[in-house]
Amino acid sequence: MLKINLGSGNKKYEGFLNLDKFNYFQPDIVHDLEIVPYPFKDDEVEEIKMIHILEHIGKDSDSFINIMKEIYRICCNNAKIDIVVPHPRNDDFLADPTHVRPITTLGLQLFDKNLNLEWKKAGSANSQLALIHNVNFKIVKTTIILEKKYHELYESKKINHEQLSDIISKFNNVIRETHYQLKVLK
């Protein structure tokens, strides 16, 4: 079983095959993530890292869906996927012209079969991409990283959870990035 770091750039991990589009970074494998198929067999990957890469790829919806389908193809059952992305309401996301797609919890949930079935039963308007494309990713953990100012206010108990939630709903530049851990279910 393989562990791969997709879109590695300068972020190389021990024990992982590091793949990047640019030879400049001297990855183990040079490959553009928007071009499928990836150079891996079906069900041979047990762990994927995508650290600040998913927001850079899949500008149009067909391309993004093909990327998700390809990741599903190469992963084995119960494979772990770690994704880190800038929050879409943070200047880190907004200022970078190479960011083509915000990655959100709901956007990733569109690829969860159980949620799709619940939405279908309820008559929800959410796109049931997991059912349409026969993929199944479950978000098992979500962690938000606050900007330093808000982290310090929260940790020092100068604001409580309810106040922080209110601030998050009203202002930009509160959450710096989001970490998702997904599990592949086959």
KEVEX-627742 format. One record per atom (N, C-alpha, C, O): residue in three letters; x, y, z. Coordinates in pm, whole numbers, padded with zeros to 5 digits, always signed. Atoms other than C-alpha are relative to their C-alpha. Layout:
alaXYZ/...
***
This chain:
met+00084-00120+00000/met+00000+00000+00000/met+00088+00125+00000/met+00195+00128+00061/leu-00076-00124+00015/leu+00116+00350-00084/leu-00057+00112+00085/leu-00176+00116+00116/lys+00038-00128-00060/lys+00110+00681+00097/lys+00051+00105-00097/lys+00168+00104-00136/ile-00040-00101+00098/ile+00112+00981-00136/ile-00035+00140+00048/ile-00135+00162+00116/asn+00016-00142-00031/asn+00146+01356-00095/asn-00026+00069-00134/asn+00067+00095-00210/leu+00038-00059+00127/leu-00045+01515-00383/leu+00019+00151+00002/leu-00026+00219+00094/gly-00029-00143+00005/gly+00071+01861-00488/gly+00101+00039+00105/gly+00082+00137+00176/ser-00095-00013-00110/ser+00373+01836-00263/ser+00071+00134+00007/ser+00094+00186+00116/gly-00079-00123-00004/gly+00558+02151-00367/gly+00122-00021+00087/gly+00190-00123+00075/asn-00113+00012-00094/asn+00821+02212-00098/asn-00032-00083+00122/asn+00057-00111+00203/lys+00044+00074-00119/lys+00618+02013+00160/lys+00013-00150-00026/lys-00082-00215-00069/lys-00022+00142+00022/lys+00771+01666+00137/lys-00009-00073+00134/lys+00036-00023+00237/tyr+00020+00077-00121/tyr+00681+01396+00389/tyr+00073-00133-00011/tyr+00067-00202-00113/glu-00071+00129-00010/glu+00894+01099+00496/glu-00102-00113-00009/glu-00207-00108+00056/gly+00087+00115+00014/gly+00735+00770+00394/gly-00111+00019-00102/gly-00192-00072-00123/phe+00101-00029+00101/phe+00519+00933+00126/phe+00067+00018-00136/phe+00179+00069-00144/leu-00041-00038+00135/leu+00559+00947-00251/leu-00050+00143-00020/leu-00169+00171-00003/asn+00034-00140+00018/asn+00564+01318-00324/asn-00021+00028-00148/asn+00069+00007-00230/leu+00039-00024+00138/leu+00384+01417-00644/leu-00031+00147-00018/leu-00100+00207+00064/asp+00029-00140+00030/asp+00376+01763-00800/asp+00003+00021-00151/asp+00068-00054-00224/lys+00005-00037+00141/lys+00304+01922-01137/lys+00132+00060-00048/lys+00168+00048-00165/phe-00120-00074+00038/phe+00628+02119-01131/phe+00127-00074+00038/phe+00149-00105+00156/asn-00128+00065-00023/asn+00966+01951-01167/asn+00091+00087+00087/asn+00182+00036+00152/tyr-00077-00094-00080/tyr+01108+02261-00997/tyr+00015-00047+00145/tyr+00119-00027+00208/phe+00001+00045-00140/phe+01016+02105-00659/phe+00068-00135+00018/phe+00080-00183+00130/gln-00066+00130-00001/gln+01194+01779-00748/gln-00082-00106+00077/gln-00033-00168+00170/pro+00082+00104-00065/pro+00904+01552-00648/pro+00045-00139-00045/pro+00122-00152-00141/asp-00025+00138+00042/asp+00926+01174-00668/asp-00066-00029-00133/asp-00012-00102-00216/ile+00077+00019+00123/ile+00664+01185-00945/ile-00046+00137-00048/ile-00101+00215+00030/val+00051-00122+00060/val+00588+01473-01181/val-00130-00035-00071/val-00132-00117-00163/his+00130+00026+00062/his+00218+01475-01269/his-00094+00116+00033/his-00095+00166+00146/asp+00101-00104-00017/asp-00055+01737-01317/asp-00127-00065+00054/asp-00183-00155-00010/leu+00116+00061-00065/leu-00345+01653-01082/leu-00131+00022-00076/leu-00231-00044-00047/glu+00121-00019+00080/glu-00596+01785-01334/glu-00005-00097-00119/glu-00104-00099-00192/ile-00005+00099+00108/ile-00492+01511-01578/ile-00019-00138+00060/ile+00061-00184+00142/val+00027+00136-00046/val-00646+01170-01514/val+00021-00094-00118/val-00002-00055-00232/pro-00017+00061-00131/pro-00565+00892-01476/pro+00132+00039+00065/pro+00227+00079-00002/tyr-00123-00018-00075/tyr-00306+00935-01203/tyr+00085-00127-00015/tyr+00031-00233-00047/pro-00088+00115+00023/pro-00003+00703-01220/pro-00001-00102+00115/pro+00104-00141+00166/phe+00016+00098-00107/phe-00140+00463-00958/phe-00109-00098-00039/phe-00199-00065-00117/lys+00099+00105+00026/lys-00340+00139-00968/lys-00124+00023+00086/lys-00121+00098+00183/asp+00122-00001-00081/asp-00692+00096-00839/asp+00030-00052+00140/asp+00103-00149+00156/asp-00002+00048-00139/asp-00716+00061-00459/asp+00139-00023+00058/asp+00155-00109+00144/glu-00135+00025-00051/glu-00340+00088-00394/glu+00051+00106+00098/glu+00163+00096+00147/val-00044-00109-00088/val-00327+00403-00180/val-00075-00009+00132/val-00197-00018+00136/glu+00062+00008-00132/glu-00387+00390+00195/glu-00006+00135+00071/glu-00080+00152+00168/glu+00001-00133-00063/glu-00316+00754+00280/glu+00042+00105-00102/glu+00135+00085-00180/ile-00030-00114+00087/ile-00315+01086+00095/ile+00009+00125+00084/ile-00072+00147+00175/lys-00009-00135-00054/lys-00199+01428+00203/lys-00022+00097-00115/lys+00037+00083-00222/met+00025-00109+00096/met-00332+01732+00014/met+00004+00130+00081/met-00099+00182+00124/ile-00020-00115-00087/ile-00188+02028+00200/ile+00011+00126-00086/ile+00108+00147-00158/his+00009-00123+00079/his-00289+02359+00044/his+00018-00028-00149/his+00100+00036-00216/ile-00003+00030+00143/ile-00347+02204-00298/ile-00141-00006-00060/ile-00160+00037-00174/leu+00132+00024+00058/leu-00717+02123-00342/leu-00066+00129-00049/leu-00144+00126-00144/glu+00057-00129+00043/glu-00810+02492-00371/glu+00062+00052-00129/glu+00013+00148-00188/his-00070-00043+00121/his-00569+02524-00666/his-00043-00077-00124/his-00005-00039-00235/ile+00031+00087+00114/ile-00720+02254-00890/ile-00150-00019-00017/ile-00228-00002+00077/gly+00141+00026+00028/gly-01050+02175-01057/gly-00083+00125-00012/gly-00188+00138+00051/lys+00071-00129+00015/lys-01157+02523-01167/lys-00143-00021-00049/lys-00237+00039+00003/asp+00138+00026+00045/asp-01455+02391-01361/asp-00051-00125+00069/asp+00027-00210+00113/ser+00059+00107-00081/ser-01695+02147-01201/ser+00034-00139-00053/ser+00059-00229+00027/asp-00034+00133+00053/asp-01625+01855-01439/asp+00142-00039+00039/asp+00166-00154+00075/ser-00138+00028-00038/ser-01253+01881-01368/ser+00009-00037+00148/ser+00077-00133+00184/phe-00003+00029-00143/phe-01308+01891-00991/phe-00060-00137+00031/phe-00004-00214+00109/ile+00064+00129-00022/ile-01544+01595-01000/ile+00091-00113-00048/ile+00101-00217+00018/asn-00093+00102+00048/asn-01293+01398-01211/asn+00116-00022+00097/asn+00161-00135+00114/ile-00107+00012-00101/ile-01024+01470-00951/ile-00050-00083+00119/ile+00020-00173+00165/met+00055+00076-00112/met-01249+01340-00672/met-00021-00147-00037/met+00006-00236+00043/lys+00019+00137+00046/lys-01337+01031-00876/lys+00134-00073-00010/lys+00143-00191+00023/glu-00132+00062+00014/glu-00969+00965-00946/glu+00062-00031+00135/glu+00123-00136+00154/ile-00049+00026-00136/ile-00874+00999-00580/ile-00070-00123+00056/ile-00008-00208+00119/tyr+00076+00116-00048/tyr-01150+00752-00498/tyr+00050-00129-00065/tyr+00064-00231+00001/arg-00046+00119+00073/arg-01028+00510-00766/arg+00130-00056+00058/arg+00142-00177+00076/ile-00132+00048-00043/ile-00671+00493-00636/ile+00005-00040+00147/ile+00097-00109+00190/cys+00001+00030-00144/cys-00766+00468-00267/cys-00064-00134+00030/cys-00159-00176-00037/cys+00061+00123-00049/cys-00838+00143-00087/cys-00110+00036+00101/cys-00121+00151+00143/asn+00102-00019-00102/asn-01129+00099+00152/asn+00066+00046+00131/asn+00170-00007+00170/asn-00047-00060-00126/asn-01076+00301+00474/asn+00126+00083-00014/asn+00189+00118+00086/ala-00116-00088+00018/ala-00795+00505+00319/ala-00029+00133+00069/ala-00143+00178+00078/lys+00008-00128-00072/lys-00725+00827+00507/lys+00049+00111-00093/lys+00152+00097-00159/ile-00039-00116+00080/ile-00712+01163+00330/ile+00003+00122+00091/ile-00098+00158+00152/asp-00014-00124-00076/asp-00578+01473+00506/asp+00004+00116-00097/asp+00087+00121-00188/ile+00012-00118+00086/ile-00678+01799+00343/ile+00013+00124+00088/ile-00051+00135+00192/val-00011-00129-00067/val-00569+02147+00454/val-00023+00106-00108/val+00040+00104-00214/val+00033-00106+00096/val-00717+02452+00279/val-00016+00133+00073/val-00053+00136+00190/pro+00029-00129-00062/pro-00735+02824+00343/pro-00151+00020+00007/pro-00226-00028-00079/his+00143-00028-00012/his-01073+02941+00465/his-00041+00095-00113/his+00030+00192-00140/pro+00039-00084+00114/pro-01267+03094+00172/pro-00032+00145+00033/pro-00043+00229-00057/arg+00025-00140-00039/arg-01340+03411+00373/arg+00123+00060+00068/arg+00112+00147+00154/asn-00126-00052-00053/asn-00976+03474+00453/asn+00079+00060-00115/asn+00074+00010-00228/asp-00080-00063+00104/asp-00743+03705+00261/asp+00102-00095-00061/asp+00140-00078-00177/asp-00093+00099+00055/asp-00503+03410+00221/asp-00064-00073-00118/asp+00006-00106-00214/phe+00069+00063+00113/phe-00765+03250-00004/phe-00029+00104-00108/phe-00002+00081-00226/leu+00047-00099+00097/leu-00895+03566-00169/leu+00111+00066-00081/leu+00090+00101-00196/ala-00107-00075+00065/ala-00559+03724-00257/ala+00080-00081-00102/ala+00147-00023-00187/asp-00083+00083+00086/asp-00401+03428-00438/asp-00073-00030-00131/asp-00174-00099-00130/pro+00069+00022+00128/pro-00493+03428-00810/pro+00004-00145-00047/pro-00067-00180-00142/thr-00002+00142+00039/thr-00407+03057-00833/thr-00103-00082+00077/thr-00118-00201+00051/his+00108+00069-00069/his-00689+02968-00593/his-00124+00005-00091/his-00174+00113-00122/val+00110+00006+00097/val-00970+02851-00821/val-00131-00050+00060/val-00236-00038-00004/arg+00121+00059-00057/arg-01218+02687-00583/arg+00005+00003+00152/arg+00102-00045+00211/pro+00006+00012-00145/pro-01323+02732-00221/pro-00036-00143+00038/pro-00122-00205-00025/ile+00030+00134-00051/ile-01323+02403-00031/ile-00070+00018+00134/ile-00016+00077+00227/thr+00083-00017-00120/thr-01597+02386+00231/thr-00050-00136+00049/thr-00042-00237-00022/thr+00056+00123-00056/thr-01753+02127+00456/thr-00114-00051-00087/thr-00115-00169-00123/leu+00113+00044+00082/leu-02075+02118+00254/leu+00048-00049-00136/leu-00004-00148-00187/gly-00053+00043+00130/gly-01878+02093-00071/gly+00057-00141+00007/gly+00037-00220-00086/leu-00054+00135-00015/leu-01697+01784+00058/leu-00110-00101+00035/leu-00102-00217-00004/gln+00110+00090-00036/gln-02019+01638+00202/gln-00080-00044-00122/gln-00151-00145-00116/leu+00070+00040+00122/leu-02160+01626-00151/leu+00051-00134-00052/leu-00014-00198-00136/phe-00060+00126+00043/phe-01932+01322-00196/phe-00015-00110+00105/phe+00060-00208+00104/asp+00028+00096-00108/asp-02071+01131+00109/asp-00132-00071-00032/asp-00238-00008-00029/lys+00120+00075+00041/lys-02318+00855+00007/lys-00110+00002+00104/lys-00227+00021+00070/asn+00104+00002-00103/asn-02498+00835+00342/asn-00074+00133+00007/asn-00196+00136+00017/leu+00065-00131-00001/leu-02561+01208+00346/leu-00084+00020-00126/leu-00194+00074-00119/asn+00076-00010+00126/asn-02669+01194-00020/asn-00134-00074+00012/asn-00237-00024-00033/leu+00124+00078-00016/leu-02924+00923+00068/leu-00098+00071+00094/leu-00219+00071+00069/glu+00086-00078-00091/glu-03055+01133+00360/glu-00062+00118-00074/glu-00181+00145-00060/trp+00050-00116+00074/trp-03086+01437+00133/trp-00105-00043-00103/trp-00206+00023-00122/lys+00095+00051+00100/lys-03259+01230-00136/lys-00134-00030+00066/lys-00239+00007+00014/lys+00122+00035-00073/lys-03511+01097+00118/lys-00077+00124+00044/lys-00200+00127+00041/ala+00063-00124-00048/ala-03576+01449+00251/ala-00043+00092-00115/ala-00109+00194-00091/gly+00034-00085+00113/gly-03616+01593-00100/gly+00085+00125-00008/gly+00044+00226-00065/ser-00091-00115-00002/ser-03321+01828-00048/ser+00050+00034-00140/ser+00056-00051-00228/ala-00052-00046+00129/ala-03184+02034-00335/ala+00151-00019-00012/ala+00208+00012-00117/asn-00145+00020+00007/asn-02821+01943-00249/asn+00036-00097-00111/asn-00034-00196-00132/ser-00048+00089+00105/ser-02630+01786-00537/ser+00046-00131+00061/ser+00125-00131+00156/gln-00031+00132-00054/gln-02601+01413-00474/gln+00115-00061-00081/gln+00098-00164-00148/leu-00114+00038+00083/leu-02256+01378-00630/leu+00055-00138+00033/leu+00105-00206-00056/ala-00048+00134-00037/ala-02162+01064-00435/ala-00081-00108-00070/ala-00026-00206-00119/leu+00086+00098+00065/leu-02460+00877-00576/leu+00017+00006-00152/leu+00022-00098-00218/ile-00014-00016+00145/ile-02422+01017-00927/ile+00130-00061-00050/ile+00133-00127-00154/his-00134+00039+00047/his-02049+00940-00950/his+00057-00123+00070/his+00172-00160+00048/asn-00040+00122-00070/asn-02033+00632-00725/asn+00133+00014+00074/asn+00226-00065+00055/val-00114-00021-00089/val-01779+00770-00479/val-00054+00014+00142/val-00174+00038+00161/asn+00048-00011-00138/asn-01794+00780-00100/asn+00114+00044+00091/asn+00202-00035+00127/phe-00096-00058-00093/phe-01587+01008+00121/phe-00075+00048+00122/phe-00171+00124+00110/lys+00063-00046-00123/lys-01683+01060+00484/lys+00097+00091+00074/lys+00213+00056+00096/ile-00081-00090-00083/ile-01554+01358+00678/ile-00002-00057+00142/ile-00109-00068+00203/val-00006+00056-00136/val-01434+01209+01007/val+00047+00104+00102/val+00026+00088+00222/lys-00046-00104-00093/lys-01277+01522+01153/lys+00019+00131-00076/lys+00071+00134-00188/thr-00020-00135+00053/thr-01282+01896+01086/thr+00059+00085+00110/thr+00007+00089+00222/thr-00064-00088-00096/thr-01051+02138+01261/thr+00019+00136-00064/thr+00073+00146-00174/ile-00024-00135+00051/ile-01055+02513+01214/ile+00119+00061+00074/ile+00137+00040+00194/ile-00113-00072-00058/ile-00744+02720+01272/ile-00034+00149-00007/ile-00047+00207-00115/leu+00037-00141-00008/leu-00829+03068+01389/leu+00121+00090-00025/leu+00235+00050-00002/glu-00104-00101+00003/glu-00631+03380+01313/glu+00046+00025+00143/glu-00032+00008+00237/lys-00063-00013-00131/lys-00398+03456+01604/lys-00084+00083+00098/lys-00102+00044+00213/lys+00078-00091-00085/lys-00610+03743+01742/lys-00120-00073+00061/lys-00145-00062+00181/tyr+00121+00067-00047/tyr-00925+03530+01768/tyr+00035-00124+00083/tyr-00035-00158+00178/his-00046+00115-00078/his-00737+03224+01892/his+00034+00045+00143/his-00005-00020+00240/glu-00039-00051-00133/glu-00592+03430+02179/glu-00122+00044+00081/glu-00129+00017+00200/leu+00122-00041-00070/leu-00931+03582+02266/leu-00077-00121+00052/leu-00128-00120+00164/tyr+00075+00120-00039/tyr-01092+03239+02274/tyr+00073-00078+00109/tyr+00012-00120+00207/glu-00079+00077-00098/glu-00811+03064+02464/glu+00005+00070+00136/glu+00008+00004+00240/ser-00005-00075-00127/ser-00799+03343+02726/ser-00140+00018+00060/ser-00157+00083+00164/lys+00140-00004-00044/lys-01179+03307+02763/lys-00058+00141+00001/lys-00153+00170+00074/lys+00057-00135+00015/lys-01237+03672+02667/lys-00122-00004-00091/lys-00206+00086-00087/ile+00123+00028+00076/ile-01491+03536+02419/ile-00031-00148+00018/ile+00059-00232+00029/asn+00040+00139-00015/asn-01693+03218+02454/asn-00034-00059-00138/asn-00023+00009-00240/his+00028+00070+00126/his-01796+02964+02189/his-00111+00070-00078/his-00102+00086-00200/glu+00113-00067+00066/glu-02124+03141+02115/glu+00045+00133-00062/glu+00007+00165-00174/gln-00051-00127+00054/gln-01949+03477+02071/gln+00092-00024-00119/gln+00086+00049-00218/leu-00089+00032+00112/leu-01684+03320+01850/leu-00081-00040-00123/leu-00050+00004-00234/ser+00086+00041+00112/ser-01953+03158+01632/ser-00065+00122-00065/ser-00076+00129-00187/asp+00061-00123+00052/asp-02122+03498+01597/asp+00103+00080-00081/asp+00071+00131-00189/ile-00107-00072+00070/ile-01791+03662+01497/ile+00031-00069-00134/ile+00046-00002-00236/ile-00028+00076+00123/ile-01723+03385+01242/ile-00108+00025-00104/ile-00077+00039-00223/ser+00110-00019+00096/ser-02066+03435+01085/ser-00004+00141-00058/ser-00062+00161-00165/lys+00011-00139+00044/lys-02021+03813+01051/lys+00124+00055-00071/lys+00113+00148-00150/phe-00123-00065+00047/phe-01657+03877+00962/phe+00090-00094-00080/phe+00090-00215-00061/asn-00106+00070+00070/asn-01385+03774+00723/asn+00124-00004+00088/asn+00132+00066+00189/asn-00130+00007-00066/asn-01034+03681+00838/asn-00008-00038+00148/asn+00068+00011+00231/val+00010+00056-00135/val-01146+03498+01152/val+00064-00139+00000/val+00147-00171+00084/ile-00058+00134+00016/ile-01066+03144+01040/ile+00109+00010-00107/ile+00085+00060-00217/arg-00111-00004+00095/arg-00726+03110+00871/arg-00007-00118-00096/arg+00002-00100-00218/glu+00005+00118+00086/glu-00755+02753+00743/glu-00083-00108+00066/glu-00112-00104+00185/thr+00078+00113-00049/thr-00953+02435+00776/thr+00074-00129-00034/thr+00127-00144-00144/his-00060+00132+00018/his-00816+02083+00821/his-00113-00102-00002/his-00196-00107+00089/tyr+00100+00107+00011/tyr-01031+01794+00704/tyr+00072-00134-00001/tyr+00178-00149-00063/gln-00044+00137+00015/gln-00973+01425+00756/gln-00117-00077-00057/gln-00225-00082+00002/leu+00103+00079+00068/leu-01170+01208+00516/leu+00037-00147+00007/leu+00154-00183+00015/lys-00019+00145+00009/lys-01217+00833+00510/lys-00069-00045-00128/lys-00181-00004-00157/val+00056+00055+00123/val-01272+00648+00183/val-00076-00127+00037/val-00024-00216+00104/leu+00083+00117-00026/leu-01556+00396+00201/leu-00035-00066-00133/leu-00091-00004-00223/lys+00030+00075+00123/lys-01586+00126-00064/lys-00081-00124+00032/lys-00115-00200-00058/
***
